[in-house]
Amino acid sequence: KEWSNALVGYFVGKRLLFKIVKEHLQKKWRKWGGVSVITGDNGTFLFKFDNSAARDIVLSNGLWEALGAYLALRRWEEGMSLSKDSFSSIPVWVKLSNVPSELWTKSGLSYVASALGVPL
């Protein structure tokens, strides 16, 4: 499928110009292969990668940002709309402070993080 290596995204809380998004993210992601950037509705973007490996690296390696705005990403699915409404949830990074040492285990940190949502 032509769009199987694509991601859909938007910048949380900020609208960025297409030209800035395209230049900034192509520069960050080019080490994994080529990416085409297409603008969608209401501040959304479609990122079409040359290969699935590049798509997966970008999706799993980051909290990506441009000009102080964080990018929410998800895989493209056939029939989905290019709108923010297609996002039912987004991953967030959380800095934990003053966590008791006995909770510094996988299950302990998962327990603490579950107060905010579903830990990844």
C-alpha positions as CSV (number, residue, x, y, z in Angstrom):
1,K,0.0,0.0,0.0
2,E,1.3,3.4,-0.9
3,W,0.7,5.0,2.5
4,S,1.7,2.0,4.7
5,N,4.9,3.7,5.7
6,A,3.2,6.9,6.9
7,L,2.6,8.6,10.2
8,V,0.0,11.2,11.1
9,G,0.9,13.9,13.6
10,Y,0.2,17.3,15.0
11,F,2.0,19.7,17.3
12,V,0.3,19.9,20.7
13,G,-0.8,23.4,21.7
14,K,0.8,25.2,18.8
15,R,0.3,25.7,15.1
16,L,3.6,25.6,13.1
17,L,4.1,26.7,9.5
18,F,4.3,23.8,7.0
19,K,7.7,25.0,5.7
20,I,9.2,25.0,9.2
21,V,7.9,21.6,10.0
22,K,9.1,20.1,6.8
23,E,12.6,21.5,7.0
24,H,13.0,20.8,10.7
25,L,11.8,17.2,10.7
26,Q,13.4,16.2,7.4
27,K,16.7,17.3,8.8
28,K,16.2,15.3,12.0
29,W,14.9,12.2,10.4
30,R,17.0,12.0,7.2
31,K,19.6,9.7,8.8
32,W,17.0,6.9,8.6
33,G,15.9,7.6,5.1
34,G,13.7,10.0,3.1
35,V,10.4,11.4,4.3
36,S,7.8,13.5,2.5
37,V,5.7,15.9,4.5
38,I,2.2,16.7,3.6
39,T,-0.1,19.1,5.4
40,G,-3.5,18.0,6.5
41,D,-6.5,19.6,8.1
42,N,-6.3,22.0,11.1
43,G,-2.6,21.7,11.8
44,T,-2.1,18.0,11.1
45,F,0.7,16.6,9.0
46,L,1.2,13.3,7.1
47,F,4.8,12.0,7.1
48,K,5.4,9.4,4.4
49,F,8.7,7.5,4.8
50,D,10.7,5.6,2.2
51,N,10.6,2.4,4.3
52,S,8.9,0.9,7.3
53,A,12.1,0.7,9.4
54,A,12.5,4.5,9.3
55,R,8.8,5.0,10.2
56,D,9.1,2.6,13.2
57,I,12.3,4.3,14.4
58,V,10.7,7.7,14.4
59,L,7.5,6.4,16.0
60,S,9.3,4.6,18.8
61,N,12.3,6.9,19.5
62,G,11.1,10.1,20.8
63,L,9.3,12.8,22.0
64,W,9.9,14.9,18.9
65,E,9.7,18.7,19.0
66,A,10.0,21.7,16.8
67,L,10.3,25.3,18.1
68,G,9.2,24.2,21.6
69,A,6.1,22.4,20.4
70,Y,5.8,18.6,20.9
71,L,4.7,16.3,18.1
72,A,2.0,13.7,18.7
73,L,2.4,10.8,16.2
74,R,0.5,7.7,15.3
75,R,0.6,5.3,12.4
76,W,-1.5,6.0,9.4
77,E,-4.5,3.7,8.9
78,E,-6.6,3.2,5.8
79,G,-9.7,5.4,5.9
80,M,-8.5,7.6,8.8
81,S,-9.1,11.3,8.6
82,L,-6.1,13.7,8.8
83,S,-7.5,15.5,11.8
84,K,-6.7,15.8,15.5
85,D,-9.9,13.9,16.2
86,S,-8.2,10.7,15.0
87,F,-6.0,10.8,18.2
88,S,-7.8,9.3,21.2
89,S,-4.6,9.4,23.3
90,I,-1.0,10.5,23.0
91,P,2.1,9.4,24.8
92,V,3.7,11.8,27.2
93,W,7.1,11.8,29.0
94,V,6.9,12.3,32.8
95,K,9.8,13.3,35.1
96,L,9.4,11.5,38.4
97,S,10.9,13.1,41.5
98,N,11.2,11.9,45.1
99,V,10.1,8.3,44.3
100,P,11.0,6.0,47.2
101,S,13.9,3.6,46.3
102,E,11.7,0.5,46.9
103,L,9.5,1.6,43.9
104,W,12.5,1.8,41.5
105,T,11.5,-1.4,39.9
106,K,9.6,-2.1,36.7
107,S,6.4,-2.9,38.6
108,G,7.0,-0.1,41.1
109,L,7.4,2.6,38.5
110,S,4.5,1.2,36.5
111,Y,2.4,1.5,39.6
112,V,3.4,5.2,40.1
113,A,2.9,6.0,36.4
114,S,-0.5,4.4,36.4
115,A,-1.8,7.3,38.4
116,L,-1.4,9.4,35.2
117,G,-2.7,6.8,32.7
118,V,-1.5,3.6,31.0
119,P,2.3,3.3,31.3
120,L,4.1,2.3,28.1
